[in-house]
Structures are given as structure tokens and as C-alpha cells.
Amino acid sequence: MNPYEQKRRWKFLLLAFAIIIAGTSLWYSNYLVKNIAVAERTRAEVWALSQQKITEISDINDDYITFIYSIRDSLEVPAIVTDTTGTILYYRGLDSTKTNFEVESNRHYDPSYYKTQLTEMKAQHRPIELLLADGGKWLVYYKDSSLLTQLRVFPAIQLTVIAIFLLIAYMVFSSSRRSEQNLVWVGMAKETAHQLGTPISALMAWIELIKEKFKAENDPLIIEMENDVKRLEMVADRFSKIGSKPILESHNVYQMIEEYVNYFKVRASDKIKFSVSGDDSVEALMNVPLFDWVLENLLKNSANAIKDHGTIEVCITENLAKEQVFIDVIDSGKGIPRLKFETIFQPGYTTRKRGWGLGLSLSKRIIDNYHKGQIFVKDSEPNKATTIRIILKSSSKYEATTT
């Protein structure tokens, strides 16, 4: 299985597991809330009945009265008893600092507080109706206790805290992983450049010896060998620049791309037609060895995507308003599914059996990190055409910011 596909599958499985955990937690919390709510309604009913009995008893012994009072006073659910006209008769569990009436000072007594509490109780629960012996009726209103209120919001708070913690942990580990990846990239690149140095120097010496011994300065084969050795030298130079800040200079985009396309098409299938079009006067800020690497990866991928005959075009345009240079690599290959537009730039993603899946990932790193530009799939249709766009800073924008 492709490493990236496996990674994405694990992400989906972990996400599904997290959703199951969150759903189970919410379900169980809701189950507890419902049970406690039923229990509190029962307590409110018992309190109301005990209050009714206290008002009705007259000739019952003191022990029974004490028992009724103990039942009433043990119930802590905030409640208010009114008659059918809405007059408040009794209350329980309210804020004593706002319900305590003092003869000398009424600063602790707030009549509006009762109305506010009654309104909240009416909004939360339907009233408990008690029929009196004289034919009258009481309405008992109550609201959730502080414990039940906290329990209702606790799961949301808990899940929010866990989500924030996981997000922070993910960002920290992702940053650490990217740092490790950068170290691996840099280490491998530097070591590759070092390993290539000696054989390249030897090849250059051997070519000079052949030219001198056989008088073959103008031989086409020797010229192509020199071009390949120069290309190897540029490859080594590319690797040596990984990890260090490259110098961006103004270059003619058309000329630079045309030069590389001419080199590449000689080494590609003759069934593929190459072309470069667009404005031949556009200049952009780039590091040529690194940008050549990007162009090489794109052209190789386009050539591999073409099964038989096809075309590869590089189109260059300039957006004067945004001071950007657009470089579109257009091929008539097999296309890219829309869902894979971002996936193809992930390390390890490849559709080839012997591919490493590093070319486009490295290209994105070069364009995004080193050139401060963008690279993305602009458009693609299955078995028709694919356009990958590169956006670079134009030289005019650079000069404007540095002057």
C-alpha cells in the first residue's frame, strides 16, 4: 500500500475512533442528566407535598410534624409555589441574600429576583399541580440544581479542553516532525553532493583526455557527454544548496526554460512534442540550478503520464497587476483526479511501481520555501490534459521592494 494512502487511512480510523469516544461520552452524560432530572422532579414533588401537609396539619403530634419538616428541609432543589393567580406562596433553595427581609433595612430584599427566578423555572420545566382539600390548587415551579446545570455543560467543556490539547499536541509534534524531515533532507542532500563531487571531476578529466588524444573537440558524442557531465555538476550543485538560503537573481524566464527543454527533449521519447510559448521578455527572481530541478521533475512526470504520442507545452505569462510570473506546464497525459490535486505533492505519493514519490514534494519545497512562490495543479481532465502552474515573483516587484 502507498505510504501516504496508509497514513490517510490511519487518520480516518483515528478520527472515527475519536468521534465514537466523543459520542459515547455525550450519550452517557445525557443519560445521567436525564436520570438526575427525573430524580430532581421527584424531589420537587416531595417537597411540594411536604409543604402542603405542613399547611394542612393542625392536630397531628409533634413527632410527625418534625418528620415532615425534616423531609422538606432535606430537599435542595430551587422551587417556588404559587396559587392559580401567580401569587408566590412559598419558595425553597433561592439566594438568601436577595430573599431575606430585614425590618430595619431592606437592602437584602429584591422583589424582582422572585420574578426572574419564576420566569427561569417556567422556561425549564412544566409546573407540578397540587390539589388542596378546600378545592384550591397550587402550582409548584422548580429549576435544575447547580449540580445538574454543571453536568449539562461539563461534556462540552471536557471535549473542548481535550480538543484544544490534542490540537496543540498535534501542532507541536507536526513541527517536530517537519524539523526532523528538514534535517534528513539537508543531510541526504549534502552527502549526495559530496559523493557526486569526485566521480564528476574524474569524468570531466577523462573527457578532456579523450578530446586531446583523439582530437575530438567537435565530435557530437563528446559534446553530448560534456552536456551530461555539466548536468551532473549542476545536480551536485543543487544538492549542495539544500538547507542553505539560495540567492535569487533576475533571469529571463523564457530563455532559461527553452534552454532546459531543448536539453530534455533530446533525452525523451521522439513521440512527445515539446514547445515553449508566451512572453519571451518576462524576467523573474529565481535560483537557476534549483528551478531547473523543479522543471526537470515536472517534465519527467508529464512524459511518464503520456502513454504513446502526446505534447508537453510550457507557457509563460506575466500578471502585471500582481507583479507575478505564471509558468504553466501543460501535458496531454492521463490526467490527475481532482481529489489528488494536493496529494501528489505529499512525500511518498507516487503512481509508479518504482517511484519514490519525492520529485513533486521536493519541487513544492523548492518553490514554496526557497522561491517564496506557489506550485499547484491548476486544472486536469482525465485522459485529456493537465496543467501545473508555478507562480514566481517578477523582477519588477523585487526591485520595487528593495529600492
N, C-alpha and C positions, 0 to 999 in steps of 0.2 A: 504494500500500500504506500502511496505517496506520503512522505513525512508531513507535508502541510495538510493533506486531507485527514491524516490520522490526528493531527493536532486539532483541527477544526472539529472532528468528531468527538474528541475528548472534551472540548469546550462545550459542545451541545449537551453531552452527558452530564457534565458538572452543573451546567445551567439548569437542566431538567431536575437534577437531584436537589439543587438549591431551591427551586420552585416547589418541589414536593415538601421539603422541610418547612419552608415558609407557609405553605398552605396547611400543613398539618398543625403547625403552631397556631395559626389563626383559627383553624377549626376547633382545636381543643380549648383555646381561650374563649371562643364564642360559646362553646358548650358550658364552660364554667360560669360565664356571665349569665347565661340563661338560667342555670340552676340556682345561682345566688339571687337572681332577680325574683324567681319564684319564691325562694325562701324569705326574701325581704317583704314580698307582698303578704306572705302568710304572717310574718311578724307584725306588719302594719294592721292586718285584720285582727290579730290577737290583742294588740294594743287598743284598737278601737273598741273591741268588745269589753275589755277590762275597764276602759274609761266609761263605757255605758253602764256597766254593772255598778261602778262606784257611785254614779249619779242616781241609780235606781234603788240601792240598798238603804234600808232605814232601821230594820230590826234584826239584822244579822249580827252574830257575835263578832267581837273584835279580832279574833284569830282569822276569820275568813276575810275580813276587811284588810288585814295586814297581808294576807296571801295575795289578794287581788292587787294591792299596791305594789307588792314585790314583782309581780308579773309585769305590771305596767312599766315600772321603773327600769326593768331589765332590758327593755326594747329600745334600741338606739336609732331606729330609722326616723329621719326627719319627717314629721307629719303634721297636718293641720286638719281640725274638724270644723265644719261649717254646717249651718242649717240650710234649708232649701232656699232661703233668701240670700245666701252668701255671707252671712254674718259669721265671723270667726268665733268659735266657742272654746276650743282648746288647741294647744299646739305641743309639739314634742321634738326635741333634737335640734332646735334652732340656735342661732348665735345669741348667747345670753347677754352680750354687751349691747345688743340692739333691742332686746325684748324685756329688759329689766327696768321696771318703772319705779323711780325714786320720788318720794314725796317732796323732798327739798329741791331736787334738781332732776329735770327730765332729759339730761344730756345723753343718757344711755337708751332712751326710748325713741324708736324710729318707726312710726306708723306705716310709712311707705315700704319698710322692709317686709312686713307681712304680705302686702300685695304682690311684691316682687317674688317672694318665695311661693306664694299661692299660684302665681302665673307659671312659674317653672314646674311646679308639681302637676298642674293641669296639662302642661305640654308633654310631660314624661309618661304619665300613667292615667288610666281611667279611674275614677273615684270608687271607693268601697262604700256601698249603701248599707246603712243600718236602720232598721225599722224599730221605733220606740214603742213602749207599752201604751202610750197615750195616742198612738196613731201618727205621730210625727216621724220625721226621717232626718238622719244625719248623713252628711257626705264627708268621707274621710279621704283626704288627698295626701300623698306622700311622694318623696323623690328618692333617688338612689343614694345610698350611703357613700361616704368618701372612698371606702374600700372598693365598692363596685365601680365607682367612677374611675378610679385609678386603674382598675383591672381592665376596663374597656379600652383605655388608651395605651396600656402597657405594651401589648403586642406590637403596635405601630412604632412606639418609641424603641422597643427592643430591636425590631427588624431594621429600623433606620440606623441605629448605632452600629449594628452588625454590618449593614451595607456600607456605611462610611468607613468602618475599619477595614473591610475587605477591599474597598476601592483604594484606600491609602496603601494597604499591603501590596495590592496588585501594581500600583504605580511605582512603589519602591523596588519590588522585585523586577519589574519590567525595565526600570532604569538600570538596575544592577546587571540584568541580562544583556542589555544593549551595550553597556560598558565592556562586559566580557567579550561580546561579539566584536566590538571595535578593536579590542586588544588582539583577538585571534586574527581578524582581517589584517591588521597592521603587521603582526608578527609573521604571518604567512607571506604577505606581500614583500616585506623586507628580505626575508630569507630567500624567496624566489628570485628577487633582483640580484641578490648576492650570488646565488647558484648559477644564474644565467651569464654573469659577467665573464667568467673565464672561458667557456666554450665560444661565446660570441667573439671575444678578442682573438681566439685561435682561428675561427672561421675567417675573420677579416684578414688575418695574416696569410692563411692558405690561399685565399682568393688573390691577394696581391702577388704571391709566389707564382700562381698559375698564370696570371696575366703577364708577369715578367718572363717566365720560362717559355711560354708558348705564344707570346706576342698576341694575346687575345683581348686587348683592351676594348675592342669594339664588337666582340662576339656577343650576339643576343642572349645566349645562355649565361654568359658571365655577367651580363648586365642585370638579368633577372635574379641571378644568385646574389648580386650586390643589393638589389632591392629587398630581397627576403632577409638578408643579414641586417640591413638597415631597419627593417620592420622588427626584427628580433631585438635590435638595440633599443628601438622605441618602446617595445613591450617591457623590457627591463627597466627603462626609464619610467614607464607608467607605474610599475610595482614599487619603485623607489619613492614615488610621490605619495603613495597611500599612507595616510597617517600624519602627513605634514600639510600645511596650508599652501596650496598651489598658487602660483602667480597668474592672475588673469590679465590677458592683454587683448587689445583690439585686433581682430583679424577679419579678413574678407571671408564671409561665410560660404559664399558660392564657390570661390576658388579653392578653399580648403576641402569642402565636401567633394567637389568634382575631382580633385586630385586623388582622394582616397577611393572614390567609386571606380575610377579608372584602374587603380591598383587591384581592387577587389574583383571586378568583373572578369579579369583575365583568369582568375583562380576559381571562378564559379562556373556553373553549367552554361554552355552556349545556348541553351533553350530559354534562358532567362534574359530578358531585355532590360537594361538599366538606363535610367535617364535622370538628369538633374535640371530642374526648371525653377523659374522665379526671378527675383531681383538679384542681378549679379553685382550690385554695388552696396549691398547691405553689409554692415560690419557689426560684430557682437563681441562681448567680452568672453573669452574662453581660454582654457589651457589646452593647446592642440593635442599633446600626447594623450591626455585623459579623455578629451572629447572624441578623438579617433577611436578610442576603446569603446565608447558608447555606440558610435556609428557602426563599428565592426560587429558588435553584438546584435544590433537591430538588423543589419543587412544579412547576417548569418541566419537569424531567426526567420526573416522573410524568405530567404532562399530555401530553408528547410520546410517552410509552410507551403511552398509551391511544388505540387506533385510532378507535373510534367512541364508544359510550356506556361510562361507567365511573365509578368512585368513587375519591376520594382522602380518606383519613382521617388525622388527626394525633391520636395517642393519648398522653396524658401520665400517667405513673405515678412513684411515688417508692419507692425502696428504702431503708427506714429503717435497716436493719442496716448497709448500706454507706454511708449518707448520700449517695446519688446520685439524680439525676433522670433518668428514661428518657423520651425523646421518640421515638416511632415514627411514621414516615411510611409509610403503607400505601396502595398503589395496586393497581388491578385491570388493570394493563397487560400487556405481552408477557413480562415476567419477565427474569431475568438468569441465564445459565448459571453453574453452581457454580464452574467454572474461572475465571470472570471476576469473582468477588466482590472480589478485591483489585485486579485490573487496572483496573477502572472509575475508581479513584482516582488512576491514574497520569496525569501531564501528557501531553496529546496524544491520549489514548484517547477515541474517540467512535464512535458507530454512525450518526451523521447525516452526510450528504454535505457540509453547510455548517457543521458544528460545528467548534469549535476544540479541544474536549476539555480545557477549563480549569476548568469550573464545579465539578465534584466534587473536582478536585485542589485548587482554592482553598478549597473547603469543608472539606476534610480539614486543610489548613494552618491555617485559622481555628480549628477545633475543637481540634486536637492542640496547636498551638503557642501560641495566644493564650488559649484557654479551659482548657487542660490537661485536656481531656476525650477522648472517643473517638467515632468515627463509622465504621460498618461495615454491611455487608449482613447483617442478622440472619437473613433467610430469603427464599427466592424459588422460585417454581414456574413453569415455562414456561406462558404464556398464562393464568395464574391470579392470582397476587398477588406483590408484592414488598414487603418490609419493610426499611427502612433505619433503623437505631437510632442515636440521638445520646445520649451519656452526659455529663452535666454535674455539677459539684459542687453539692450543695444548700447553701442559705444557712446551715443549721444547722451543717454541717461547717466552713464558713468561719469562722463566729463562734466555734466551739469551738477552732479553731487560733489565732485571733488574740487570744483572751482569756487 
